[in-house]
Amino acid sequence: MANPQTENGYTKIANELLEGLIKYKCSGTQKDLILALIRATYGFHKKSREVGVSYLMKLTGRRSKRRIAYDVAALIKAGVFIEVE
């Protein structure tokens, strides 16, 4: 990312959501997962989207399926992510 420009794409996000994320205390992996979900939804002009562990691994660059699944479950339990069945 030597020269990022909005002409090459951007993710429009509400200030309230971004400010909430700044204040939210969580692990680095969880923060990466939240940002990945924002990218996968708001980045594609969607309010919700079904995403799998493999997709989150790709977006975050994390390699542990177990860790991703654990942190997704923690974010669901905390009410940050909503699980749709």
Backbone hydrogen bonds, N-H to C=O, Kabsch-Sander energy under -0.5 kcal/mol:
donor,donor_aa,acceptor,acceptor_aa,energy
8,N,5,Q,-1.7
9,G,6,T,-1.9
12,K,10,Y,-0.6
18,L,14,A,-2.2
19,E,15,N,-3.1
20,G,16,E,-2.0
21,L,17,L,-2.2
22,I,18,L,-2.1
23,K,19,E,-1.7
24,Y,20,G,-1.4
26,C,24,Y,-0.7
31,K,27,S,-2.3
32,D,28,G,-2.3
33,L,29,T,-2.3
34,I,30,Q,-2.3
35,L,31,K,-2.5
36,A,32,D,-2.4
37,L,33,L,-2.3
38,I,34,I,-2.3
39,R,35,L,-2.5
40,A,36,A,-2.4
41,T,37,L,-1.4
42,Y,38,I,-0.8
43,G,38,I,-1.6
44,F,41,T,-1.9
45,H,42,Y,-1.7
46,K,41,T,-2.5
51,V,49,R,-0.5
56,L,52,G,-2.1
57,M,53,V,-2.5
58,K,54,S,-2.1
59,L,55,Y,-2.4
60,T,56,L,-2.4
61,G,57,M,-2.0
62,R,57,M,-0.5
65,K,63,R,-0.8
68,I,64,S,-2.3
69,A,65,K,-2.8
70,Y,66,R,-2.3
71,D,67,R,-2.6
72,V,68,I,-2.7
73,A,69,A,-2.3
74,A,70,Y,-1.9
75,L,71,D,-2.2
76,I,72,V,-2.2
77,K,73,A,-2.6
78,A,74,A,-2.0
79,G,76,I,-1.2
80,V,75,L,-2.2
81,F,75,L,-1.5
83,E,81,F,-0.5
84,V,82,I,-0.5
85,E,83,E,-0.5
